[in-house]
Amino acid sequence: MLRVHCRPQWSLKPALLNSRRLSSAFFTSKLPVECFRAPSISSHLNLSRWYDSKNRALSRTRSRTGTHREHPSSDPKRGTSWLDKIPHNVIVYGILGINGAVYLAWQYAESRRSVGDPSLSIFLSKNLLMAWGNIQQGRIWTVLTSSFSHSTAGHIFMNAFTFYFMAPPVIRFLGNASFLRLYLGGGIIGSIVSLLANKSVRERGGASHGASAAIYSVVTFFACAAPTTTFYFFGVLPVPAWMLVSGLFVWDGLSTLSDRRTRTDGAGHVGGMLAGAAYFFMKSRGVRGL
C-alpha cells in the first residue's frame, strides 16, 4: 500500500518537460515494508460472526429499553440495490482495471513527452494528482481521481497486490454498495488529510496520488471487525491484524510529522486508516445509509 508524492508537471519549465528523466525523477518512491498473504475463508467467517453477534447484542439492548429502531443489517431491503446485484468480482476487477488503464495512460503520456509532446502528461497531472494547485483552480474531483492513479510499475503492483487479497472478504461481508462507500470514502478522506497535513505540518504543497488511502480504509475495517486474524509481515512473520494496522498508523503518523524528505505520503495513509475505523464504528452503531 503506497501513496507517493510527486510534482505537478504543468508547473515545470518547458526544458524540464522535454527531459526523458522527468517521470522517473518525480515519481520514484520507497517501497513499503508490508506485504499480506491472502486471508483464509475463516477471515470472512470472523467478520460474519462479529456482525451477527453485534446484531444480537443490539436487539437485546433495544428489547430491554423499548427501542425498536432496526439495525441496517436486519433491514429486509439491505443488499437489494442494483449495485449489490452485481457479482463481487466485477467490482474488484473493475477497480483493478481502472487503475491499470490509468497506469497505461501515464506510460503513454511519458512516451509522448519523451518526443516533445507533454500535452497528455499535463492533462493527467491536472486531473489525476492531488495538489493544492488543482484544488485552487477548481479541479476538486482530484480528491477522488488521484486514488486511481499510479505512474510507476512498483507503485501499482504493491497497491494492486494488497487490494486483490484484502478486498474480497470485505466486499463479501459488506456488499458492493457499502464496500464502495468505504473504499471511495477512504480515498477522499485520505486525500483531504494529505492536503491539510502537507500544507500545515510539512509546509509544502506537493502533489500525491495512489490507491493506498482507499486500500488502508479497507484493511483497517477488516482489522477492526476481525482483529485477531493473522496477517503475514513480509509474507513470513505472523502478526495479528490489529497489531499490524496499529503499527502502520504509528509509523505513518510519525513519518508525517518528522520526515519531510520522504516520498511516501504517510498523511494520506493515516487518513485512510481513520476513515476505515470511523466506517466500522458507524456501521457497528447502526448508522443508516452506510
N, C-alpha and C positions, 0 to 999 in steps of 0.2 A: 504494500500500500504506500503510495508515494505521490505527493503533490509537490511540484517544483516551482521555484521562482524563475522567471525569465524576463527578458526585456522586450517591450513592445517594439516591433520593427518599424512602425511608422515614425518613431521619434529619432531614428538613426539618420546620419548623414548619407547622402547618395553614394559616396565612396564606400561606406560600410555595407550598404545594401548590395553592392556588387561583389562583395567578398564571399568566396566559397566557404570560408570558415565560420560564417555567421551562425548557422544552425547549431553546429557542434559546440561553438563557443558559448552561446547564450542558453542552451537548453541541457547541458550536462548537469548531472547531479549524483550525489552519493546514493548507492543502492541501499534500501532499508535492510535491517537485520532480521526482520521477522519473516517467517515462512510457515504456512499451515498445511498440514495434511487434511484430506477430506474428512469432515465429521462423519461418523458412522450413523446408521439409521437410528441408533439409540439416542443420538442428539435430538433428532426430531421428536422422538417419543418423550424425551425430557421436557421439551417445550410444550408439548400437548398436555402432559401431566401437570405442569405448572399452571397452565391456563385453566384446565378443568378444576384443579384444587382451588384456584383463585375464585372461580365462579361459584363453587360450592360454599366457600367461606363467605363470599359476598351475599349469597342467597340466605344463609343462616343469619347473618347480621341484620339483613333487611326484614327477615321474618320476626326477629325479636323487637326491632324498632318500629315495625309497621310501615316501613318504606318499601314501595313496590316498584320503584323505577328499575326497568330492566337493564341488565348489563348488555353491551353490544353483542357479545358472543351468544347470548340467548335469544337475540332477535331472529325470528324465522326468515327475515329478508337478508340477513348477513350472508355475503358471498354470492348474491344473485345479480350483481351489477354486470354489465356487458364485459367489463374487464375481467371479472372473476370467472367468466365462462371460457376465456382463452386458456389454452394449456400453459402451465407454468413455464415450460421450456421455451415457449415462444417469447415470453418476456425476458427470460435470462439470456437467450441467444440474440434477441433483438437488441438488448443493451450492449452486449459484446460486439454485435455487428456495427452499431452506430459508432462505437469507439474505434473499431477497426477502420471504418470508412473515413473518419476524421484523421486518423493517423496517416492513411494513404494520401489524403489531401495535403497534409503537411509535407509529405515526402515529394509529392508532385510540385508543390509550391517551391520547395528548395531546389528542385531540378530546374524550374523555370527561372528562379532568382539567379542561379549559377550562370545562366546565359544572358543575364541582363534584364530580366523581366520580373520585378519584385511585386507586381500588382496583386497576385494571389496571396503572397505572404502578408502583404499589408492588409488585405481583406480578412484573412484568417486572424491576424493579430487584433484587428479591431472588433471582431465578432466572437472570438473564442478565448480570449485572455481576460482574466480577472485583474483589472487595473483601474486606478483612480481616474486616469485619463479617459478610459472608456465610459465610466460612470458619469463623469463630469460632462461628457459630450452626449449623454442621453442613452447610451447603449446599456441599459440596465439588464437586458437579457443575458449579459455575460456572467451574471452571478450563477446562472444555471448552465449555460452552454460551455463554460470553462470546465465543468465536471465531465465533459465528454471529449476533452481534448488532450492528446498526447503527441509529442513530436519526435520522441526517440524510442527505439525498439525496447531498451531496457525498462523504460518507464511504463509503456503499455503492457509489456509482458508481466511485470510484477503485479500491477493492478488487476489485469485480466485473470491471472492465475489465482489470486486471492478471491476475487469475485466469483469465479467459476466454482470454487469449492464451498464458499460461505453462503452464497445467495440461495441455493436450492432448499436447504432445510428451513430457512426463514420464510421464503415465499410460500412454501407448502403450508407453513403454520399460519401465516397472516392472511394469505390470499393475495391475488395480484394487485388489487386496488390499494390495500393497506401497505403492501410492500413498496409500491411506487411512491406513496406518500412519505414513507420512511426514507427511501433512497434519495428521491429528489429533494426532499426537505433537508436531509443531511448535507447534500451538496450545496444547497443555497445557504444554509446557516454557516457551513464551513467557509464559504466564500466571503460572507459578511464578516465573520470573525477574523479571517485572514486580512481583509482590507483594513479593519479597525486596528488590529494589533500591529500590522506593519507600518501603519501611519503614525500611531501614537507611541508604541513601545520601541519599535526598531527605527522609527523616524526615517522610513524610506517608503517610496511609493511604487516599488517593483511589482511587476505582474506575476501571476502564477496560473497554473492550470493543472488538471489531473483529476481522476475519479476517486482519489483516496479519501476525501472527506465523506463522500457518499458511502463508500465501502466501509469506512470506520463506523458510520452510524449503524450499518447492518451488523458488523462484528460486535459492537457494543450492545445492541439489542439482544443478540444471541447470548452474550456473556451474562447479561442481566437475567435473562429467562432461564438459562441453564449454566449457572456459574461454575459447577464442578466438572463440566465437560472438559476433556483433555485436549489441548492443542499441543502441537509438536514444534518447539522452537528450533529453527534451523532444520526442521523435518526429523529431528532426533530426540531432543530433550523434552520430556512430557511436562507441561505446565497447565494448571487449571485456568480455565477461560478468564475468571475474574482477576487472577494474578497477572496474566499477560496484558489484559486491557488496562489494568491499573498501572502497570509498569510503563506501558506506552504513553499513557496520559501524563505521567510524571515526566518522562523523558522528553516528550514533545513540548510540554509546558515550560520546562527548564530551558530547553534549547531556544524557544521563542524569546524568553526573557534575557538570555545570556549570550547567545551566539548569533551575532549579526552577519556573519560571513557565510553561514550555511545556505546551501541551495534548496534544502528541504523546507517546505512550508509547514512547520510544526503547528502554527496557529490554525491553519486550515484543518489539520488532523484533530486538534483539540475541539474545534467547533463541531466536527463530525461526530466525535465521541459524545459531546454534550447533547447533541441532537438525538442520538440513539438512546441515551439514558433517559432523556426527557420523554421521548416517544413511549418507551417502556413504562415509565411512571404513569403517563396519562392513560395508556392502554389498560394498565392494571387497576386504575381508578375508575374505569368505565366511562371515560370521556367519549361522547358520541362524535361521529363523523371522522373517526380515525380508522 
